[in-house]
Structure formats: structure tokens, C-alpha cells
């Protein structure tokens, strides 16, 4: 006995025709998705975005060991300064002077809504986002204005840093030279005093040859450092003279060394005070320059800041919601086909 053929076979052509006849469901899914997207847009309103532009240049003729690394470091410093509290506090202060609304806004809130886009020297884009269109435009415009003012001031301080740095290096070299001179004078005085004390026990006897040579060497060394009225070599007694005959000349040189040490110590004290003052001023100017260099140039790139535009439109949210609604319906229908195909294989 032959069984009748089953009529529950799954056919793709039949399912496609079924989808075509269910277009009202697709339309309803699209409309529901649009309504949902529109509602999300109302519950979570979009922010507005305003954009300004600046021109950043770098003097490539500056001589550094690694010019590319230095340039990139400078750009990073500039980016950090543009988003620093110093710039943003001034931005908020200027905004609050014109609109009390900004008085309740913190620097951290503003910082979260600012972005900088750059690749290298040239045009940098400064983007500000805020809930209201007018506030977004005001924020971007004031931010760019403050950046121009602050970077201009920093450039002036950076120029002072170069001058002060050269002066500090010159003072440092002079300080080293003066310290070396003081050391030499002190060592010579000590050596002469030691020589004199060593001759006292045999002061009535002629000098030994080595002692005389040592005194001649010390006298020659002193002549190059201390201005004396007479040539010390000419003041040396004859080789047959007793040791005590050398004492007047040695005492004269020691006195001259003491006087010269006093002068040089006073000069060293004054130089150290000037050196410390210069270093303190250099530290202040470096801080005021915010680690920026005069090799950087920051100028306005365009005439002004663009009017803020919404980041996303409510109509776009509705359209996206409609497309998602259709996709959800399609996935549900696809699941139904898969279950039917598994139950009734071809």
C-alpha cells in the first residue's frame, strides 16, 4: 500500500512569496522603530558641536640633537597647555563675564567637551561640544581667543628664557673659573706658609737646592695670579743667603695673597648672588612659558569659529530606529524559517 506524499515541504520560493505578502508587518516594524528612535532622541537630546582652527608652525632651523623628537615634544606640550587649567580657567572667566550661565560650570566639565585634532604642523582643529547651540559656539570662540592670547604671552616668556639661559651659562662658567682661582690662591698661600714654617728650625743656614727650587716655583705661580709691584724672581736672595733672608719676601707674598683672596671672595659672593637671582628668574620665565619654545608659532587659521551644529538630528535617530525595527523583524522571521526548515527538510 502506497502512502500519500506529504504537503508540509519547506520551499524557499514559498517563503519569499510569504514575505512579500507580509509587507504591512515590515512597514509597521519600520514605523515602530522610527517612533522609538524619535523618542530616544527626545529623552537624550543631542549636543552641538562648534569648530575653530589655528595654524601651528615650527622653526625647523633650530639646532637640536634630535629635531624630530623635540618638535613632537613641543607639539605635545602645546596640546597639553591648550587643555590645561590655565587656559580653561581663563576661558570660563571670560564666558562668565558675559553670561551668568557659565558661573556654575566647572573646569572639568568643560575639559570633557573639548577635543584637539592634529597630525603635524599646519592646521589644528579645535572642537567644542555643548548641549545648547549658542553655548557651544560661545565656548569654542572664547577658547580659541584665550589660546591665542595665552600662547602669545608664553612666546614672549620663551624668548626671555633663551636670553636668561645664555646669561646663566655665562655666569656658571665665570663662577667655575672664579672658584678655581680661589682654590689656586688658597693652595699657594698654604704652600708658602708651610715652606716658611719648615725653614724656621734652620733659618740661619743657607737653603737647600730643592727648597730654593720650590720657592722659585711658588713665586712664579703667584706672579700670574696676584699683581705684585716687583718681580719676585728678582727679589730672591742669592743662593748662599740664609733661610731667614727669604722671610720678608715670603711674608710680602702671603700678605698679597690674603688681600687677593679677600677681593676674590667678595667678588665670588656677589657673583653667586647674581647667579642665584638669574636662576630664579629663569625658573619663573620657564614656568610662565609653560615649557613652550620660541620656535613655535601659533596663529589664527580662519576668520572665526563655525556656528555650532547638532551632532545628530532627531530625524536621523528616527531613521536609524526604523532600520533597526526592520532588522529585528527580519531576524525574527529568519528564525522562524530556520525552525521550519529543520522541522520539514527538503
C-alpha positions as CSV (number, residue, x, y, z in Angstrom):
1,X,0.0,0.0,0.0
2,X,1.5,3.4,-1.0
3,X,1.4,6.4,1.5
4,X,0.2,9.8,0.1
5,X,3.0,12.4,-0.3
6,X,3.2,15.0,2.5
7,X,2.3,18.6,1.8
8,X,4.4,20.1,4.6
9,X,7.6,20.5,2.5
10,X,9.7,23.7,3.1
11,X,10.3,25.7,-0.1
12,X,12.4,29.0,-0.3
13,X,10.2,30.3,-3.1
14,X,7.1,29.9,-1.0
15,X,8.7,31.7,2.0
16,X,9.8,34.6,-0.2
17,X,6.3,35.0,-1.5
18,X,5.1,34.9,2.1
19,X,7.4,37.7,3.0
20,X,6.1,39.7,0.0
21,X,2.6,39.3,1.3
22,X,3.6,40.4,4.8
23,X,4.8,43.9,3.8
24,X,2.3,45.5,6.2
25,X,4.3,43.9,9.1
26,X,7.5,45.2,7.7
27,X,6.0,48.7,7.4
28,X,4.7,48.5,11.0
29,X,8.1,47.4,12.3
30,X,9.7,50.3,10.5
31,X,7.2,52.8,11.9
32,X,7.5,51.5,15.4
33,X,11.3,51.7,15.1
34,X,11.1,55.3,13.9
35,X,8.8,56.1,16.8
36,X,11.2,54.5,19.2
37,X,14.3,56.3,17.7
38,X,12.4,59.6,17.8
39,X,11.6,59.1,21.5
40,X,15.2,58.2,22.3
41,X,16.2,61.5,20.6
42,X,13.8,63.4,22.8
43,X,14.9,61.7,26.0
44,X,18.6,62.0,25.2
45,X,18.9,65.3,23.4
46,X,21.9,65.7,21.1
47,X,24.8,68.0,21.8
48,X,26.0,70.8,19.4
49,X,29.5,71.0,18.0
50,X,31.4,74.1,17.1
51,X,34.8,74.1,15.5
52,X,37.7,76.6,15.4
53,X,41.1,76.3,13.6
54,X,44.6,77.6,14.4
55,X,47.8,77.4,12.5
56,X,50.8,75.9,14.2
57,X,54.3,76.2,12.7
58,X,57.7,75.0,13.9
59,X,61.1,76.6,13.1
60,X,63.0,73.6,11.7
61,X,66.2,75.6,11.6
62,X,66.6,75.3,15.4
63,X,69.6,73.1,16.1
64,X,68.9,70.2,18.5
65,X,70.3,66.7,18.7
66,X,67.0,65.1,17.8
67,X,65.0,67.8,16.0
68,X,62.0,65.5,15.2
69,X,61.7,64.3,18.8
70,X,62.0,67.9,20.1
71,X,59.3,69.0,17.6
72,X,56.9,66.3,18.6
73,X,57.6,67.0,22.3
74,X,56.8,70.7,21.7
75,X,53.5,69.8,19.9
76,X,52.6,67.6,22.8
77,X,53.4,70.4,25.3
78,X,51.3,72.8,23.2
79,X,48.3,70.3,23.1
80,X,48.6,69.8,26.9
81,X,48.7,73.5,27.5
82,X,45.7,74.2,25.3
83,X,43.7,71.8,27.5
84,X,45.3,72.9,30.8
85,X,43.6,74.6,33.7
86,X,45.4,77.8,33.0
87,X,43.7,78.2,29.6
88,X,40.3,76.7,30.6
89,X,40.0,78.8,33.8
90,X,40.6,82.0,31.8
91,X,38.0,80.7,29.2
92,X,35.4,80.2,31.9
93,X,36.2,83.5,33.5
94,X,35.6,85.4,30.2
95,X,32.4,83.4,29.5
96,X,31.0,84.1,33.0
97,X,31.6,87.8,32.5
98,X,29.2,87.8,29.5
99,X,26.8,85.0,30.5
100,X,26.0,84.0,34.2
101,X,25.2,80.5,32.9
102,X,28.9,79.6,32.9
103,X,29.3,80.6,36.5
104,X,28.0,77.2,37.6
105,X,30.2,75.2,35.2
106,X,33.5,73.6,36.4
107,X,36.7,73.4,34.5
108,X,36.5,69.6,34.5
109,X,33.1,69.7,32.8
110,X,34.4,72.0,30.1
111,X,37.6,69.9,29.6
112,X,35.5,66.8,28.9
113,X,33.8,68.6,26.0
114,X,36.9,69.8,24.2
115,X,38.9,68.0,21.5
116,X,42.0,68.8,19.5
117,X,42.7,67.1,16.2
118,X,46.2,67.4,14.6
119,X,48.8,65.4,12.8
120,X,51.7,67.7,12.4
121,X,52.5,71.3,11.9
122,X,49.8,73.2,10.0
123,X,46.1,73.3,10.7
124,X,44.9,72.2,14.1
125,X,41.1,71.7,14.6
126,X,39.7,72.7,18.0
127,X,36.3,71.2,18.6
128,X,33.9,72.1,21.4
129,X,30.6,70.3,22.2
130,X,27.8,71.6,24.5
131,X,24.1,70.9,24.9
132,X,22.9,74.3,23.6
133,X,23.9,75.6,20.2
134,X,24.7,79.1,21.4
135,X,26.7,78.0,24.4
136,X,28.7,75.6,22.2
137,X,29.6,78.4,19.8
138,X,30.5,80.8,22.6
139,X,32.7,78.1,24.2
140,X,34.6,77.4,21.0
141,X,35.1,81.1,20.2
142,X,36.2,82.1,23.6
143,X,38.5,79.1,23.9
144,X,40.3,80.0,20.6
145,X,40.6,83.6,21.7
146,X,42.2,82.6,25.0
147,X,44.6,80.2,23.3
148,X,45.8,82.9,21.0
149,X,46.4,85.3,23.9
150,X,48.0,82.8,26.2
151,X,50.3,81.3,23.6
152,X,51.4,84.8,22.6
153,X,52.3,85.6,26.2
154,X,54.1,82.2,26.5
155,X,56.1,83.0,23.4
156,X,57.3,86.3,24.9
157,X,58.4,84.4,28.1
158,X,60.1,81.8,25.9
159,X,62.2,84.5,24.3
160,X,63.2,85.7,27.8
161,X,64.1,82.1,28.6
162,X,66.6,82.0,25.8
163,X,68.3,85.2,26.9
164,X,68.4,84.2,30.5
165,X,69.6,80.8,29.8
166,X,72.6,82.2,27.9
167,X,73.3,84.6,30.8
168,X,73.1,81.8,33.3
169,X,75.5,79.7,31.4
170,X,77.9,82.6,31.1
171,X,77.7,83.2,34.9
172,X,78.1,79.5,35.5
173,X,81.4,79.5,33.6
174,X,82.5,82.6,35.4
175,X,81.7,81.0,38.7
176,X,83.7,77.9,37.9
177,X,86.7,80.0,36.8
178,X,86.5,82.1,40.0
179,X,86.1,79.1,42.2
180,X,89.2,77.6,40.6
181,X,91.1,80.8,41.1
182,X,90.2,80.9,44.8
183,X,91.3,77.3,45.1
184,X,94.7,78.1,43.5
185,X,95.2,81.2,45.6
186,X,94.4,79.3,48.8
187,X,96.7,76.4,47.9
188,X,99.5,78.8,47.1
189,X,99.1,80.6,50.4
190,X,99.1,77.3,52.3
191,X,102.2,76.1,50.4
192,X,104.1,79.3,51.1
193,X,103.2,79.2,54.8
194,X,104.2,75.5,55.0
195,X,107.5,76.4,53.3
196,X,108.2,79.3,55.7
197,X,107.4,77.2,58.8
198,X,109.7,74.4,57.5
199,X,112.6,76.9,57.3
200,X,112.4,78.3,60.8
201,X,114.4,75.5,62.5
202,X,117.3,76.1,60.1
203,X,116.7,79.7,59.3
204,X,120.4,80.7,59.9
205,X,121.6,78.2,57.3
206,X,121.6,78.5,53.5
207,X,118.7,76.9,51.7
208,X,118.9,73.5,50.2
209,X,118.7,73.4,46.5
210,X,115.3,71.7,46.5
211,X,113.8,74.2,48.9
212,X,115.0,77.1,46.7
213,X,113.6,75.5,43.6
214,X,110.3,75.0,45.3
215,X,110.2,78.7,46.4
216,X,111.1,79.8,42.8
217,X,108.2,77.6,41.5
218,X,105.7,79.1,44.0
219,X,106.9,82.6,43.3
220,X,106.4,82.1,39.5
221,X,102.9,80.7,40.2
222,X,102.0,83.7,42.3
223,X,103.1,86.2,39.7
224,X,100.5,85.0,37.3
225,X,97.7,85.3,39.8
226,X,98.5,88.2,42.1
227,X,99.5,91.7,41.0
228,X,102.8,92.5,42.8
229,X,104.9,95.6,42.5
230,X,108.2,93.8,41.9
231,X,109.4,90.8,40.1
232,X,109.5,88.0,42.7
233,X,112.3,86.3,40.8
234,X,114.4,89.4,41.2
235,X,113.6,89.6,44.9
236,X,115.0,86.2,45.6
237,X,118.2,86.4,47.7
238,X,121.4,84.8,46.4
239,X,121.7,81.0,46.8
240,X,124.2,81.5,49.6
241,X,121.7,83.6,51.7
242,X,120.3,82.2,54.9
243,X,116.8,81.0,55.2
244,X,115.7,84.0,57.2
245,X,116.7,86.3,54.4
246,X,113.8,84.8,52.3
247,X,111.2,85.5,55.0
248,X,110.4,89.2,54.1
249,X,109.7,88.3,50.5
250,X,107.6,85.3,51.5
251,X,105.7,87.4,54.1
252,X,105.0,90.0,51.4
253,X,103.7,87.4,49.0
254,X,101.5,85.9,51.7
255,X,100.1,89.3,52.5
256,X,99.4,89.9,48.8
257,X,97.7,86.5,48.6
258,X,95.5,87.3,51.6
259,X,94.5,90.6,50.1
260,X,93.7,89.0,46.7
261,X,91.8,86.2,48.4
262,X,89.6,88.8,50.2
263,X,88.9,90.6,46.9
264,X,88.1,87.4,45.0
265,X,85.9,86.0,47.8
266,X,83.9,89.3,47.8
267,X,83.6,89.0,44.1
268,X,82.6,85.4,44.3
269,X,79.9,86.2,46.9
270,X,78.5,88.9,44.6
271,X,78.7,86.6,41.6
272,X,76.9,83.8,43.4
273,X,74.1,86.2,44.5
274,X,73.7,87.4,40.9
275,X,73.8,83.8,39.6
276,X,71.1,82.7,42.0
277,X,69.0,85.6,41.1
278,X,69.3,84.8,37.4
279,X,68.4,81.2,38.0
280,X,65.3,82.1,40.0
281,X,64.3,84.5,37.2
282,X,64.9,81.8,34.6
283,X,62.8,79.4,36.6
284,X,60.0,81.9,36.7
285,X,60.2,82.7,33.0
286,X,60.3,78.9,32.2
287,X,57.2,78.4,34.3
288,X,55.5,81.3,32.6
289,X,56.4,79.9,29.1
290,X,54.7,76.6,30.0
291,X,57.7,74.8,28.5
292,X,56.9,76.2,25.1
293,X,59.7,77.5,22.9
294,X,60.1,80.5,20.7
295,X,60.5,78.0,17.8
296,X,56.7,77.5,17.8
297,X,54.3,79.9,16.1
298,X,50.6,79.8,16.8
299,X,48.3,82.0,14.7
300,X,44.5,82.0,13.7
301,X,43.9,79.8,10.7
302,X,40.4,81.0,9.7
303,X,38.4,84.1,10.2
304,X,36.3,82.7,13.0
305,X,34.6,79.8,14.7
306,X,31.9,78.0,12.8
307,X,28.3,78.1,14.1
308,X,27.6,75.0,16.3
309,X,25.7,72.3,14.6
310,X,23.9,69.3,16.2
311,X,26.0,66.1,16.4
312,X,22.9,64.1,15.4
313,X,19.5,65.0,14.2
314,X,16.2,63.7,15.6
315,X,15.2,62.7,12.1
316,X,18.4,60.6,11.8
317,X,17.6,58.9,15.1
318,X,14.1,58.1,13.8
319,X,15.5,56.7,10.6
320,X,18.1,54.6,12.4
321,X,15.3,53.3,14.7
322,X,13.2,52.4,11.7
323,X,16.0,50.5,10.1
324,X,16.7,48.7,13.4
325,X,13.0,47.8,13.6
326,X,13.0,46.2,10.2
327,X,16.2,44.3,11.1
328,X,14.6,43.0,14.2
329,X,11.6,41.8,12.3
330,X,13.8,40.2,9.7
331,X,15.8,38.3,12.3
332,X,12.6,37.1,13.9
333,X,11.3,35.9,10.5
334,X,14.6,34.3,9.7
335,X,14.5,32.4,13.0
336,X,11.0,31.1,12.0
337,X,12.4,29.9,8.7
338,X,15.2,28.1,10.3
339,X,12.9,26.3,12.7
340,X,10.6,25.4,9.8
341,X,13.5,24.2,7.7
342,X,14.7,22.0,10.5
343,X,11.3,20.5,11.1
344,X,10.4,19.8,7.4
345,X,13.6,19.1,5.5
346,X,13.5,19.2,1.7
